Amino acid sequence: MTRIREKAGMRLVATAIGVVLVAGCDDGGNPGGPTADDPPPAFATAASCGVCHPQQLAEWEASRHAYSSADPVMHALAEIAGPAIAEA
């Protein structure tokens, strides 16, 4: 049972890191970076990141990580963690 929890925890951490990295790819056309007046960033798509990072996109698309967004467990964890992440 502990091993299952460890795997679930690792998946949650990996997903959170992935979301942060992917969201950071799209600066909304502001090369100076976000300011306090900017609206919250929209979630960048893999395709939008692939414009500047085609090799990384190809590697990611061939990985199991690319399919993690289809995992119902990850959706449930993201739903639970959403408010906690927003408050941090």
Summary of the structure (lengths in Angstrom):
residues: 88
radius of gyration: 14.9
end to end distance: 29.6
largest distance: 47.1
contacts: 185
relative contact order: 0.14
helix: 66%
strand: 0%
